[in-house]
Amino acid sequence: MRARPEIIMTLGNAPIRNLDIDDVRQGLQDGTMVLVDVREPHEFEAGAIPGSISMPLSQFDPAGLPADRGRVVFSCAAGVRSVRAIELARAAGLDVDAHYAGGFKDWIRSGGPTT
C-alpha cells in the first residue's frame, strides 16, 4: 500500500473521505468496497466502473444500500452528487463517510475499464 496523506473534507462537522482512483481500484479488487454510482440511469448505461451498482440520486433511498457487502463508497460523474448521497445517507442514520472524489470522469481520464 502506498504512503500518502488521506484527503478529508467536512460536511457539517462530519468528515468525508475523498478517495482517489487507486483507493477505488484497491477496494473493488479486494472486495472491501461497494461502489454505489448515483448518476442517472442513462449515464450508468452509457458506461460505468466495473463492479459498481446503480442507485440514481433522483430516486435515492438509503434503506436500499447494500450494507452487507463492504464499505459503501459513493461515485458520480465528478464528485458532486456523491457528496449529496453521503448527506442523505447520514440523514437516514447511516455511517457513510467516503466518495470517489474524481468520479467517472476521472476514471475515464485515467484509462480505467468500463462496462
C-alpha positions in Angstrom: 0.0 0.0 0.0 1.4 3.4 -0.9 2.0 6.1 1.7 0.2 9.3 1.1 -1.9 11.6 3.3 -5.6 10.9 3.2 -7.7 13.8 1.8 -10.6 14.7 4.0 -13.2 17.4 3.8 -16.1 18.0 6.1 -19.9 18.1 5.7 -21.2 19.9 8.7 -19.0 18.7 11.4 -18.5 15.2 10.0 -15.5 14.2 7.8 -15.9 13.0 4.3 -13.1 10.9 2.8 -12.2 11.9 -0.7 -10.9 8.6 -2.3 -8.9 8.6 -5.5 -8.8 6.1 -8.3 -6.1 4.0 -6.6 -8.3 3.7 -3.5 -11.3 2.7 -5.6 -9.4 0.1 -7.6 -8.0 -1.5 -4.5 -11.3 -1.6 -2.7 -13.1 -3.1 -5.6 -10.2 -5.6 -6.2 -10.0 -6.8 -2.6 -13.8 -6.8 -2.1 -13.8 -4.4 0.8 -15.8 -1.7 -1.0 -19.2 -1.4 -2.6 -19.1 1.4 -5.1 -22.5 2.9 -5.4 -22.9 5.0 -8.6 -25.5 7.8 -8.1 -25.5 9.0 -11.7 -28.8 8.8 -13.6 -29.7 5.5 -15.4 -28.8 6.9 -18.9 -25.4 7.9 -17.6 -24.8 4.5 -16.0 -25.9 2.6 -19.1 -23.6 4.7 -21.3 -20.6 3.5 -19.2 -19.8 2.5 -15.6 -17.0 1.4 -13.4 -16.9 -2.4 -13.4 -18.4 -3.7 -10.2 -20.3 -0.6 -9.3 -24.0 -0.7 -8.7 -26.5 1.9 -9.8 -28.6 3.9 -7.3 -29.6 7.1 -9.1 -29.6 10.2 -6.8 -33.0 11.2 -8.2 -34.5 8.0 -6.8 -32.1 7.6 -3.9 -33.3 5.6 -0.9 -30.6 5.0 1.8 -32.6 1.9 3.0 -31.6 0.2 -0.2 -27.9 0.4 0.3 -26.1 -3.0 0.4 -24.8 -2.8 3.9 -23.7 -6.5 3.9 -21.2 -6.3 1.1 -18.4 -4.0 2.4 -17.8 -0.3 2.9 -20.2 1.8 0.9 -18.5 4.4 -1.2 -20.4 6.7 -3.5 -19.4 7.8 -7.0 -20.9 10.1 -9.6 -19.6 11.9 -12.7 -17.3 14.3 -10.9 -17.8 14.1 -7.1 -20.7 16.5 -6.5 -23.7 14.2 -6.4 -21.8 11.6 -4.4 -21.3 14.2 -1.6 -25.1 14.8 -1.7 -25.6 11.0 -1.4 -23.4 10.9 1.7 -25.5 13.7 3.2 -28.8 11.8 2.5 -27.3 8.5 3.9 -26.2 10.3 7.1 -29.6 11.9 7.5 -31.0 8.4 7.5 -28.7 7.4 10.3 -26.1 5.5 8.2 -22.4 5.7 8.8 -21.1 6.5 5.3 -18.0 8.7 5.0 -16.4 8.2 1.6 -16.8 9.0 -2.1 -14.7 8.8 -5.2 -13.8 12.5 -5.5 -13.0 12.4 -9.2 -15.9 10.2 -10.2 -16.4 8.5 -13.5 -14.8 11.4 -15.4 -11.5 10.8 -13.5 -11.9 7.0 -14.1 -12.2 7.6 -17.9 -9.3 10.1 -17.9 -7.1 7.6 -16.2 -7.9 4.9 -18.7 -10.0 2.7 -16.4 -12.1 0.0 -18.0 -15.8 0.4 -18.3 -18.9 -1.8 -18.6 
